Amino acid sequence: MDSESAKTQTEQQTQHQDSPQLEDKENDLAKQMENLNLSEKEKKIQELMNKFNNPGAIKRDADSSNEDAKSDDNIGARRLKENLEFDSSDSDTEKPTVDSKGQLTIDGKIFNAKQSPNIFFYSNAMKSKPYGTYIKVMHQQWRGNYDRLEDDHSYIQWLFPNFYQSAFNSAADPLTHEEAECFKTNLPLAKTLVESYELILDFFGIRITNHTTGDLERTEGFEPRYKDAFLKYYHNHLRMRRILTHLNNVGFRRYAIKLVDFLEKEIYGEVGGYQKFEDDSKNFNKKAFEAAPLRKIANVSGAFPIWRLYGDHKNDEKRIALLAKNCFSKYPEDFADSVYFQNLP
């Protein structure tokens, strides 16, 4: 194989998308699943996950008509335009020191904007694309602006980058392994990541109660947030998957586990309720399920069955291999704890 062919093959193997093509992927998937000795149910869930990697498979709530969907899109576009116009000046946001070559030095390592845009964005040294907003502006001004967070589809890839190219924002760059390592080992970046997490949790009607364990609870007045973010706009289910993937990739796996546990309780009434629901177990707590505010999601095949893959408590080789595949990761050390947890009181 000549050098150009080898280069092309390497590039094809390392470039992932939110919506990977399914022809060869399905065959590759079947082989890998067989090697992992997964159960038939787990294989079906994995196949379903690949289906939902395809934007063409994303559908709005079955109860919404096409006309309703068009109306929502038009309203959202108008609201987004208004929000873009009213973003305040960036002049009062603190910027890091970038040298004359346009480089940042973090923990003795040199980063440039072209190769490490996610580090520059998280350092408040560059704006997101395409609309152009600093991360500090997002944190300081967007919290509670639920229309903005709902209507803008370009910020989520910058707040929670992963090891694949987004199919919904080509201006956002995938996370590199060097960037992921920097997120895990640099405390200021880790703290900024937690701010992003708190921002998006509030959008969903959730808040963190313990920064060491990642425990969660509902916010006050959570009902309208649950209704809009979870039950009305199903594209937020994909956002949830992106968030869970990112948490695993940058040293916050414990947060991903706690988030999945919390969602399982809100959907099925208890942690562990999903499997009982699927198995139609006599031990399934129907009373708790009927009181669960997100129980309607139990009937959405592309939601919790996928999310749970990112919050598995088990650390055996098979489960870590499955987690790595779904996070587009090649290295077990990607799931090491963040320095953030070494610096909490």
Sequence and secondary structure as in RCSB ss.txt:
>XXXX:A:sequence
MDSESAKTQTEQQTQHQDSPQLEDKENDLAKQMENLNLSEKEKKIQELMNKFNNPGAIKRDADSSNEDAKSDDNI
GARRLKENLEFDSSDSDTEKPTVDSKGQLTIDGKIFNAKQSPNIFFYSNAMKSKPYGTYIKVMHQQWRGNYDRLE
DDHSYIQWLFPNFYQSAFNSAADPLTHEEAECFKTNLPLAKTLVESYELILDFFGIRITNHTTGDLERTEGFEPR
YKDAFLKYYHNHLRMRRILTHLNNVGFRRYAIKLVDFLEKEIYGEVGGYQKFEDDSKNFNKKAFEAAPLRKIANV
SGAFPIWRLYGDHKNDEKRIALLAKNCFSKYPEDFADSVYFQNLP
>XXXX:A:secstr
  HHHHHHHHHHHH  BSS  SHHHHHHHHHHHHHTT  HHHHHHHHHHHHTTSGGG    TTS HHHHHHHHHH
HHHHHHHHHHH   STTS      TTSEEEETTEEEETTT HHHHHHTTSS  SSS   HHHHHHH TT HHHHH
H  SSHHHHS  SSB SS TTS    HHHHHHHHH HHHHHHHHHHHHHHHHHHTEEES TTT  EEE TT HHH
IIIIIII THHHHHHHHHHHHHHHTT HHHHHHHHHHHHHHHHSSTTHHHHHHHT TT  HHHHHH TTGGGGG 
TTSHHHHGGGS    SHHHHHHHHHHTT   GGGGS  GGGGS  
